[in-house]
Amino acid sequence: DAQKSELGHRYKELGEDHFKALALVTFSQY
């Protein structure tokens, strides 16, 4: 269970980085 929580936390951080990069690319186009 602890391993799953760790994985979820890591995935969330990865998602946030992904989202930030995506937002940056999107905003740079305007």
MMTF fields as JSON, N, C-alpha, C and O atoms, coordinates in Angstrom:
{
  "mmtfVersion": "1.0.0",
  "mmtfProducer": "UNKNOWN",
  "numBonds": 119,
  "numAtoms": 120,
  "numGroups": 30,
  "numChains": 1,
  "numModels": 1,
  "chainsPerModel": [1],
  "groupsPerChain": [30],
  "chainIdList": ["A"],
  "bondAtomList": [4, 2, 8, 6, 12, 10, 16, 14, 20, 18, 24, 22, 28, 26, 32, 30, 36, 34, 40, 38, 44, 42, 48, 46, 52, 50, 56, 54, 60, 58, 64, 62, 68, 66, 72, 70, 76, 74, 80, 78, 84, 82, 88, 86, 92, 90, 96, 94, 100, 98, 104, 102, 108, 106, 112, 110, 116, 114],
  "bondOrderList": [1, 1, 1, 1, 1, 1, 1, 1, 1, 1, 1, 1, 1, 1, 1, 1, 1, 1, 1, 1, 1, 1, 1, 1, 1, 1, 1, 1, 1],
  "groupList": [{"groupName": "ASP", "atomNameList": ["N", "CA", "C", "O"], "elementList": ["N", "C", "C", "O"], "formalChargeList": [0, 0, 0, 0], "bondAtomList": [1, 0, 2, 1, 3, 2], "bondOrderList": [1, 1, 2], "singleLetterCode": "D", "chemCompType": "L-PEPTIDE LINKING"}, {"groupName": "ALA", "atomNameList": ["N", "CA", "C", "O"], "elementList": ["N", "C", "C", "O"], "formalChargeList": [0, 0, 0, 0], "bondAtomList": [1, 0, 2, 1, 3, 2], "bondOrderList": [1, 1, 2], "singleLetterCode": "A", "chemCompType": "L-PEPTIDE LINKING"}, {"groupName": "GLN", "atomNameList": ["N", "CA", "C", "O"], "elementList": ["N", "C", "C", "O"], "formalChargeList": [0, 0, 0, 0], "bondAtomList": [1, 0, 2, 1, 3, 2], "bondOrderList": [1, 1, 2], "singleLetterCode": "Q", "chemCompType": "L-PEPTIDE LINKING"}, {"groupName": "LYS", "atomNameList": ["N", "CA", "C", "O"], "elementList": ["N", "C", "C", "O"], "formalChargeList": [0, 0, 0, 0], "bondAtomList": [1, 0, 2, 1, 3, 2], "bondOrderList": [1, 1, 2], "singleLetterCode": "K", "chemCompType": "L-PEPTIDE LINKING"}, {"groupName": "SER", "atomNameList": ["N", "CA", "C", "O"], "elementList": ["N", "C", "C", "O"], "formalChargeList": [0, 0, 0, 0], "bondAtomList": [1, 0, 2, 1, 3, 2], "bondOrderList": [1, 1, 2], "singleLetterCode": "S", "chemCompType": "L-PEPTIDE LINKING"}, {"groupName": "GLU", "atomNameList": ["N", "CA", "C", "O"], "elementList": ["N", "C", "C", "O"], "formalChargeList": [0, 0, 0, 0], "bondAtomList": [1, 0, 2, 1, 3, 2], "bondOrderList": [1, 1, 2], "singleLetterCode": "E", "chemCompType": "L-PEPTIDE LINKING"}, {"groupName": "LEU", "atomNameList": ["N", "CA", "C", "O"], "elementList": ["N", "C", "C", "O"], "formalChargeList": [0, 0, 0, 0], "bondAtomList": [1, 0, 2, 1, 3, 2], "bondOrderList": [1, 1, 2], "singleLetterCode": "L", "chemCompType": "L-PEPTIDE LINKING"}, {"groupName": "GLY", "atomNameList": ["N", "CA", "C", "O"], "elementList": ["N", "C", "C", "O"], "formalChargeList": [0, 0, 0, 0], "bondAtomList": [1, 0, 2, 1, 3, 2], "bondOrderList": [1, 1, 2], "singleLetterCode": "G", "chemCompType": "PEPTIDE LINKING"}, {"groupName": "HIS", "atomNameList": ["N", "CA", "C", "O"], "elementList": ["N", "C", "C", "O"], "formalChargeList": [0, 0, 0, 0], "bondAtomList": [1, 0, 2, 1, 3, 2], "bondOrderList": [1, 1, 2], "singleLetterCode": "H", "chemCompType": "L-PEPTIDE LINKING"}, {"groupName": "ARG", "atomNameList": ["N", "CA", "C", "O"], "elementList": ["N", "C", "C", "O"], "formalChargeList": [0, 0, 0, 0], "bondAtomList": [1, 0, 2, 1, 3, 2], "bondOrderList": [1, 1, 2], "singleLetterCode": "R", "chemCompType": "L-PEPTIDE LINKING"}, {"groupName": "TYR", "atomNameList": ["N", "CA", "C", "O"], "elementList": ["N", "C", "C", "O"], "formalChargeList": [0, 0, 0, 0], "bondAtomList": [1, 0, 2, 1, 3, 2], "bondOrderList": [1, 1, 2], "singleLetterCode": "Y", "chemCompType": "L-PEPTIDE LINKING"}, {"groupName": "PHE", "atomNameList": ["N", "CA", "C", "O"], "elementList": ["N", "C", "C", "O"], "formalChargeList": [0, 0, 0, 0], "bondAtomList": [1, 0, 2, 1, 3, 2], "bondOrderList": [1, 1, 2], "singleLetterCode": "F", "chemCompType": "L-PEPTIDE LINKING"}, {"groupName": "VAL", "atomNameList": ["N", "CA", "C", "O"], "elementList": ["N", "C", "C", "O"], "formalChargeList": [0, 0, 0, 0], "bondAtomList": [1, 0, 2, 1, 3, 2], "bondOrderList": [1, 1, 2], "singleLetterCode": "V", "chemCompType": "L-PEPTIDE LINKING"}, {"groupName": "THR", "atomNameList": ["N", "CA", "C", "O"], "elementList": ["N", "C", "C", "O"], "formalChargeList": [0, 0, 0, 0], "bondAtomList": [1, 0, 2, 1, 3, 2], "bondOrderList": [1, 1, 2], "singleLetterCode": "T", "chemCompType": "L-PEPTIDE LINKING"}],
  "groupTypeList": [0, 1, 2, 3, 4, 5, 6, 7, 8, 9, 10, 3, 5, 6, 7, 5, 0, 8, 11, 3, 1, 6, 1, 6, 12, 13, 11, 4, 2, 10],
  "groupIdList": [1, 2, 3, 4, 5, 6, 7, 8, 9, 10, 11, 12, 13, 14, 15, 16, 17, 18, 19, 20, 21, 22, 23, 24, 25, 26, 27, 28, 29, 30],
  "secStructList": [7, 2, 2, 2, 2, 2, 2, 2, 2, 2, 2, 2, 2, 2, 2, 2, 2, 2, 2, 2, 2, 2, 2, 2, 2, 2, 2, 2, 2, 7],
  "xCoordList": [0.828, 0.0, 0.868, 0.571, 1.939, 2.846, 3.519, 3.767, 3.807, 4.453, 3.499, 3.914, 2.226, 1.232, 1.103, 0.968, 1.148, 1.041, 2.241, 2.104, 3.413, 4.642, 4.534, 4.911, 4.02, 3.877, 2.89, 3.121, 1.787, 0.783, 1.355, 1.092, 2.142, 2.755, 3.718, 3.752, 4.49, 5.458, 4.726, 5.141, 3.629, 2.854, 2.247, 2.186, 1.795, 1.191, 2.227, 1.941, 3.433, 4.502, 4.831, 5.033, 4.88, 5.184, 4.101, 4.383, 2.858, 1.732, 1.801, 1.517, 2.183, 2.276, 3.348, 3.15, 4.478, 5.561, 5.08, 5.352, 4.359, 3.824, 2.886, 2.941, 2.018, 1.028, 1.703, 1.307, 2.727, 3.456, 4.115, 4.053, 4.742, 5.415, 4.393, 4.624, 3.26, 2.214, 1.672, 1.455, 1.455, 0.941, 1.945, 1.566, 3.215, 4.266, 4.264, 4.334, 4.183, 4.179, 2.941, 3.012, 1.809, 0.553, 0.592, 0.192, 1.077, 1.097, 2.132, 1.959, 3.196, 4.259, 3.796, 4.406, 2.723, 2.23, 1.411, 1.277, 0.862, 0.012, 0.819, 0.25],
  "yCoordList": [-1.197, 0.0, 1.255, 2.232, 1.21, 2.36, 2.575, 3.708, 1.471, 1.56, 2.213, 3.017, 1.862, 2.431, 3.934, 4.714, 4.322, 5.74, 6.502, 7.609, 5.891, 6.509, 6.672, 7.705, 5.65, 5.681, 6.775, 7.514, 6.861, 7.873, 9.276, 10.154, 9.482, 10.786, 11.136, 12.273, 10.156, 10.369, 10.694, 11.573, 9.974, 10.185, 11.586, 12.251, 12.019, 13.348, 14.421, 15.384, 14.252, 15.227, 15.263, 16.329, 14.076, 13.98, 14.68, 15.388, 14.472, 15.097, 16.611, 17.315, 17.11, 18.559, 19.137, 20.188, 18.455, 18.91, 18.908, 19.833, 17.847, 17.718, 18.88, 19.493, 19.163, 20.222, 21.58, 22.392, 21.814, 23.094, 23.26, 24.332, 22.2, 22.256, 22.488, 23.273, 21.798, 21.929, 23.356, 23.941, 23.907, 25.275, 26.259, 27.21, 26.028, 26.908, 26.909, 27.966, 25.728, 25.611, 26.287, 26.994, 26.059, 26.635, 28.154, 28.823, 28.703, 30.153, 30.801, 31.943, 30.08, 30.659, 30.798, 31.529, 30.098, 30.16, 31.426, 31.868, 32.014, 33.197, 34.482, 35.566],
  "zCoordList": [0.0, 0.0, 0.0, -0.688, 0.779, 0.853, -0.502, -0.916, -1.18, -2.488, -3.486, -4.321, -3.391, -4.297, -4.068, -5.01, -2.792, -2.453, -3.011, -3.53, -2.895, -3.418, -4.929, -5.482, -5.582, -7.035, -7.444, -8.401, -6.701, -7.002, -6.85, -7.671, -5.792, -5.548, -6.679, -7.151, -7.103, -8.177, -9.475, -10.232, -9.723, -10.947, -10.955, -11.989, -9.761, -9.65, -9.959, -10.671, -9.42, -9.674, -11.161, -11.742, -11.764, -13.188, -13.992, -14.959, -13.577, -14.266, -14.175, -15.144, -12.999, -12.814, -13.726, -14.336, -13.818, -14.696, -16.142, -16.907, -16.497, -17.848, -18.151, -19.217, -17.173, -17.347, -17.5, -18.336, -16.684, -16.747, -18.111, -18.713, -18.59, -19.889, -20.991, -21.91, -20.892, -21.902, -21.914, -22.976, -20.718, -20.609, -21.196, -21.88, -20.928, -21.439, -22.961, -23.589, -23.544, -25.008, -25.583, -26.588, -24.929, -25.42, -25.365, -26.317, -24.246, -24.079, -24.996, -25.421, -25.299, -26.127, -27.574, -28.354, -27.934, -29.313, -29.549, -30.69, -28.487, -28.642, -28.663, -28.788]
}
